[in-house]
């Protein structure tokens, strides 16, 4: 009897440096890749009534799934696509195909953890093993100098503890071939934006970059930023810009969905430093990748507290109100402060805002308008093309 493994893609929508795919190909005779559009994520709402996944990120993910399917087809396989509750659909598929294992990236934030825990229980009842793999971080947690729950809450200390001693493992190679899907499995259709309640619209010509989802486009952006334009060589001087496509890397949408591996970026950066230039700007891109790891470790260390009103310090300001009137002025870019309004209108029109813009509009919402930060966070979750609960 053939050994079968299911690879449940989550926020790891790539074939390069994909531990789940690499492990499944080593263990099993047949590999079944699947992606499930979670109905709660793509059709649900946040606590304050925003779509959990707005049209810009939904479009990016749909493009990423189409690209992943094509890349799998190029290797002789395919991608099963379903819509519903992943913990039910993946468990049913495992039982129906008599799979021995399900492999997936382990997530660290509350909603995602609840889903993977529910799946693990269903699989355990059927005698099927759920194997967790890693792929979101630069560092491997086993290589860190201290256990995750001892990670310092101050980034500077985390950086000093790791940047010179913790190795970054090389990215895993992209497979060159994969076995075909077992006979009788229907691949399924990829949904449309309309299926999720969104109307497609042409890209706004003022958008900083034409963000297109998928591993193929992510690798193109990496090559463009490093090798075609040498933009990384002056990243530190330009990174706080506001307008245009080249002042910062713009890797974040592809990183958020796992279309780009942070380890791939790091090792390309090291190659760039060897072959072209190593300076403060190239270091600073590594510095930003460290920030991503730090925030993810904070999410694991503090759990759901990162979403609570008081945060990890359990400190609630009395003036934070759920003031819908003030919030709407901020959301619609009608505060009367041109800099704030311009950034909020860019977000509404494109799903993108610069890092400097995000810091300023968030501070204005909380410090000046005295609105509960959770309202702004949920709106960002809905609108941002690069939303990541830990970043």
Number of C-alpha atoms within 10 A of each C-alpha: 5 10 13 21 28 26 23 22 22 18 21 26 26 27 23 20 23 24 21 26 27 16 15 22 19 10 14 18 14 20 26 27 24 21 23 19 21 17 14 15 18 21 17 15 16 16 11 13 12 17 22 22 26 25 25 25 25 22 20 19 24 19 18 25 25 17 20 24 24 15 19 21 15 13 14 14 21 23 26 19 19 20 17 15 16 22 20 15 17 22 22 15 16 22 15 9 14 16 22 19 22 27 21 23 21 17 22 21 18 16 11 12 14 14 16 20 13 15 21 19 16 19 23 13 10 14 13 19 18 21 16 14 16 17 23 24 20 23 20 16 15 9 14 15 14 13 11 14 12 10 19 17 16 10 16 11 11 17 16 10 16 16 13 8 11 14 13 16 14 12 19 16 12 13 15 9 13 19 16 15 18 13 6 6 11 12 15 11 12 20 14 14 17 10 11 19 13 15 10 12 8 5 13 12 10 12 18 19 16 12 24 17 26 27 27 17 18 25 19 11 19 20 15 16 20 20 14 11 11 15 19 31 22 16 22 18 14 15 20 14 15 16 14 12 13 18 20 23 18 21 19 18 24 31 24 21 26 26 29 30 28 26 22 19 22 19 15 16 21 17 14 18 16 10 9 12 16 16 13 14 19 21 17 18 21 17 13 11 17 21 17 20 23 24 16 20 22 23 22 19 20 16 16 15 16 20 17 13 16 14 13 17 9 11 10 12 12 8 12 17 17 15 13 14 10 16 22 12 16 24 23 14 21 16 19 10 11 11 13 21 19 16 22 24 18 19 24 16 16 22 22 28 25 21 13 13 21 17 11 14 22 18 14 17 23 20 14 10 18 19 23 22 18 19 22 19 14 19 20 25 21 23 25 21 29 24 20 17 16 17 14
